[in-house]
Structure formats: C-alpha cells, structure tokens
C-alpha cells in the first residue's frame, strides 16, 4: 500500500490535564501517515486524484486547535476520525509528541501513536 507522510508538523495548543498547561500554548509535534492507493494520481498527475497535503494539514491543524483536550490520545482519535471520514484512505497513523510534558525525567519527548483503519 502507498503512503503519504506529514512529518513533524508543529502546532501550538493547550492540551494537558493540569491547569497550568492550559494557561499558555505549548508546541506539539505531529506525524501523520496516510495509506491509500496512489496509482491513479501517479498516472494522471492530477491533484484531484490524490490527498491534497495542504488540505490534510489544514484538517489536522483545525482539529488539533479547536478545543483544549486533556489527553493527546483524545485529540489523536479525533484526527484519525476526521481524516478517515474526509478522504478515501485505507489507514491512518497519527503520532503526537509533547516535548514539554510536565514529567520529572531526563527524556526528549513523550509520544502517543494511534493506528486506525477504515471499517
């Protein structure tokens, strides 16, 4: 299966379970993998035959910023649902990183990954 990847999209938002996380934007990092057959667009060379990356990034960003979620798992679920309902795709993988997570540990980031397929 073919894949379109959006890598390290940076989006400011106020997601978190603690009140202080909702006081100011934190920068989140998002990866999206969209699995679909790209043979039609590969042969036609027409944007209308594929997933428009700019549009898909807009969908992800709009969902990510439309409300303050407690959990990145919840916003990730909404992103998966939104992409699967908008586009004729087979599978989507969404990774969300929160490098500023309030965790007392020596680490670079925390990340959740959601994998959803068309039912």
Beta strands, then each sheet from edge to edge (+ up, - down):
strand 1: 2-13
strand 2: 26-36
strand 3: 91-97
strand 4: 111-117
sheet 1: 1+ 2- 3+ 4-
end
